[in-house]
């Protein structure tokens, strides 16, 4: 049960616990203030050892970056007093002997609750450069991340590239969850990136799968822009990587020597996403990952009379068309024998293009309920999606046999 406490009471309890060398694990201050300004979304404090001397690592988090600084002695005490004086709404103190929770109400009252240790078996971890739980980090992929400008020569993520760093790692988490688990490290995994652009995400996948997971990977990037492809080739040459090739071609005209296991389409514009999905289906790829970008194809086709109050406004019409387009893509993948879901790729505060269509080959094509849903949705909106046209006779054959 929470009990009221004065500011001096709980702050002194926090200070004593933080400087207990035997039991202190972590202190977290978070939550925007009811009144006043807080410069960070969260501050975390933990003990570290540097050159044999106990320090305290203060990590400051905001929407764009996180910064870690280490302090010892009187300076650490001054920094702790500084953050305790800020009007955070929640404080969570973790020690090996028990936890302390402080919640500040709208009226400024401090409600304090003591509980059992949330990490009862833990001991203070004094490792200074503890690796963050990222598939790719400056420690594991410094050369690659520096080559694409994500980190500087000092090894820290550039402030302007924090969003790209998060995007790369979120993509790798999704890829890791979706790629065939049966593909053993000694097996060959073939990946084709349709509309590869600068190919940063795909090259990150190559580095992670080969250097971290120990897989054998062959990557091919395809794009119609010859200048972009040349820059990709120069980047790969500078890294000294093998098993990576780039081709100048339209997606619909590209024919790989061997059908790929994984097809990627990462922010390819408009119907290029449909072309990539259609190619992946034709090639029988086991995994298709598509992060759609701008989508205009259905914008002019939508004609549902009952939704005219929505469709008359340009911005609402476009967003509705975006959702309908991705829903049709997911339905077609399911009809063609893929387990499919649509997930959030990255936090929407970083980009509005934050959806990922994930598909893995599995059930038999032509599920009747899915075919019925597709037909009803087409009739309701009065449209003919590009992906249906791109698949042509193969799609019609599956539909007719359902």
N, C-alpha and C positions, 0 to 999 in steps of 0.2 A: 504494500500500500504506500502511495506517495504521501509525504508529509511536508508542510511548508517549512522553509528555511530562509534565513537571511542571506544576503549576497556574501557577506564576510564568512559565514559558516561554511557554505558549500565551496567557495573558492579556496579557503584554507585547507579543506579536506582534499581538494584536487591537488593543490601544491604539495602537500605532504606525500600523497600517493605517487605523484610523478617522480619525486626525488627519492623514492624508496628503491634502491638499487636491486633489491631481492625480488620484488613482486610486480613492478610496473611493466605493463605490456603496451598499452596504446591509449591515447586520448583523442577523441574526435569531437569537434565543435561544428555544428551545421544548422541550417534553417535560417531563412531570411528573417530579419528583425521585424517585430511588430511596429517599432518606432526606431528611427535612426537608420543610418546606412552601414552596411557591412560590405567591405571591399571584396570579400571572397565568398564563394558558395559553401566552402568547407575548409577547415584546417585540421590536419592530423599531426599528432606528435608521437614519436616512438624513440626508444633508446638505441644508440648505435655506438660502436667503438671505432675510433680512428687513431691509429698510431699508439694503441695501448691506452688511450684516454677516453673516458665515457663522455659522449656528446648526446645531444637530442636533435633528431631530425624533424624540422618543421616543414610540412608539405602544404602549400597554399594552392587551392583549386578555384578556378573560375571557369566561365563558359568556354574560353578559348585555349587555356593552357593550365598546366600545373607546374609549380616551382618548388624545389626542395632546397633547404638551406640547413646547415648544421651549426649548432651553438653549444658551448660548454660553460660551466661555472655561472658567474653572475650574469653573463649575457643571456644564457638560457633562461635564468629566472626572470630577467627583464622581458624577454620575448613571451614567456608564458603569461606574465602579468598583462602584457599588451593584448593578447588574444582573449584572455579571460574578461578584460574590460569591454570587449566588443559585444554588442547586443545580439549574440546568437540565441536562437530559441531552444536548442537542444545540446546537451553535453553528455557524452558517453565515455566513462572512464573504465578501462578494463585492466584488472590486475589478476594475478594468479590466485589471490585469496578472495576476490569478490568484485562485483561490478557496481558502479555508481551511475545512476541516470538522473539528469537534471532537466526539467522542462519548465520554460519560462512562459507564463500565461500572458494573455493580452493586457491584463492589469499589472503586469510586471512582477507577479509573485513567482517565486522559485519553488517548484514541487520536486522534492528529492526522493528517490527510491533506491534502496540498496537491494542487491540480489546476489544470487549465487554466481560464481565465476562462469562467464560464457565460454572461457577457454581454460578449464580447470587443470589440464595437464601441461599447459604451455609454460615455457620459461622465457624470459626476455631474450629476444633475438637481436643480437648486437651487430649482425652483419650489415656493413655500411651500404654496399652497392647491391642490395637485394633486388633480384630481377623482377620486373613487373610481369604480370601474367598476360603477356602479349605473344601471339604466335611469332611475330617478328618484332624485335626490339633493336635498339642501337647496339646492344651487346652481341646479338646473334646475326645481325644483317647490316653491320655498319657500312661496309663498302658499297653495297647495293643502295641503301637508303641515302648515303651521301651522294652517290652518282645521280640519283633522281632528284636531289635537292631537298629531301625531307629533313635531313640532319646536317648540321654544320661540321666544320673540322674539329670542333671540340667534342663532338659526339652527342650533343643534345638536340632534341627535336626543335626545329625553328618555330617560333611563335606563329608565323604565318602559315605553317604547314601542319599545325596540330589537327585540323579537320581531315587532311589527307592521310595523316598517320592513323587516325581512328578508322577512317574508311578502309584502308588497307587491311587492318587487323580484323575488323568486323567481316570483311569479305572472306578472309582466310578462315575465320571461325565457321562461317556458313559453308564454305567449300569442304572443310574438314568433316562437318556433319553429313555432307551429302555424297561425297565421292564414294565409290564402291568399297565397302569394308573388306570385301574378298580379295581386293587387289593387294597382294603381299608385297613387301618392300622389294623383293627381287623381280616382281612382275613389271611389265612396261605399261605406263599410263600415257595415252596419247590425248593431247588437248588441242583444240582449235578455238581460237579467239576470233569471232566474226565481227568485223568493224573495230579492229583493235585500237585504233588511234595511237596514242603514245605507249600503250600496253603496260602501264605501270602496275596495274592490278594483276595482270597475267604474269608478268615477270616476278612479282612478289610471290605469286603462287608457285612458280617454278623454283624459286629460291627456297621457299618453305618446304615444299614436297621433297626436294632433293637433299638440301643441306640439313634440314631439321628432322624430317621423317625418314630419310634414307631411301626414298623411292627412285626408280628410274623413270624419267619423264621426258617426253618429246613434245615440244610446244610449237605450234604454227600460228602466227598472227596474220590475219587477212584484212586488207583495207584497200580502198580504191585510190587513196591519196598517195602518190609515189613519193612525195617529199617526206611525209610522215613515216612511211615505211623505211626510207633511207636513214632517217634519224634513229629509228628503232634498231636498225642493223648496226649503226655506229655505236649505240649504247651497249649492245650485247658484245660487240667486238672489244670495247674498252674494258668490259668486265671479264673477258676471256671465257665466256660461257659457251658450252657446246650443247647440242640438242635443242637449239632454238632457231627457228627459221621464220622469215617474213615474206609474204607474197603480195604483189600488187594485183588485186582482182576485185570485182564485185562479188558480194556474198553469194548471190544466186548462181553465179557462174563458176565458183570455185569447186574443184574436185580433188580431194586429198588422195594420196597414193593408197592409204589405208584408212578405213573409217575410224574416226576418233572415238575414244571412250567418253570424253567430256567435251561439250560445246558450251562456249561462253559468249554472251552478248552483253557487254557492260556499257550502258549508256549510248548505244547506237541509236541514231535518230530515226523517228517515225517508223516506216514499214521495214527498215533494216532489222529491227528486232523480230518482226514476223519472218523475214527471210532466214534469219539465223535459226529460229525455232523450227521452221519448215525443213531446213537442211539437216538439223540434228535428228529430226524424225526420220527423214529419208535415209540417213546414214545408220540409223539404228543405234545411236549413241545411248550409252547407259545413263548419262546424266546431262541435263540441260539446265544452265543457270542464266537467267536473263534479267538484267536491271534496265527497264525501259527508260528512255529519255523523252524527248518531245514527241507528242503523238497528235497527228492532225487528221489521220485518215477518216475517222468516223465523225469528225466535227460537223461536216456539212451533211452527213447522211441522217443523223438522228431526227426522228419525226414523231415521237410518241405524243399524241394529242393531249393526253391527261397531264403530261409534264411540261406543257408549254410555259407555265409560270416560271419554271426553272430554265428552260432552254432559250427563253427570249433574252437572257442576260449573258453577255459574252463570256465572262469569267466563269459563271456557273455552268454554262454549256460546255466549256473546255474541260472543266474538272469532271463533269459527268461523262464526257467522251473518253477521258483518260481512264476512268474506272471501268467503263463498259469495255474498252479495248482490252485491258488486262484481264477482265473476266472472260472474254471470248478466248483469249490466248490460253488461259488456264483450262477452260472447258475443252478446247481442241486437243490439248496435250492429254487430258484424261480420256477423251474419246479414242485417241491413238495409242493408248496403252501405257500411260505414265502416271505414277502417283505424283500428285501435284499439290503444292501449297503456295501461298503468296505471303511473304513475311516482310517485316521492316528491315531494310538493309542497314541504314545508319540513322541516327537520331535526326528527326526533321528539322532541328535547329541548324544543322549543318548544310542540308540540301533538301529542296522540295522533291527531288527525284530520288526517293528513298525506299522504293519497293523492289523486292527481288522475287521473281518467279522461279521456284525450285521444282524440278521434275526429275524423277528417277524411273527408269523403265521397270515395269512390273506386271500389272494385270493384263489380261487379254484385251485387245482393242474392241471397241464397239459396244460398250456398256449401254444398255437400252435407256436407263434413266438419264444418263448423261447426254445421250443423243437427243432425248425428248427435251431436256432443259435447254440445250443449245438451239433447237428448232423454235421453241417457244420464245426464247430471248431474242432471236433474230426477228421473229414476226412482230414482237412487241415494239422493238426499236426501228423496224423497217430498214435494216442494213444488211450488207454482205461484207463481212470482214475480209481483209486482204489475206490473212493466213489460210482461209478456206480456198481462195483462188490459187495461192501459191502451191498448196498441196495437190490441187487438181483431182485427177481421176482416183488417186490413192485414197483420198479422203472420202470421195463419193462412194467408193466401193465399200469402205468400212461402214458408212452411214446406211447404205442400202441393205447390208447384211445384219444390221442390229435388230 
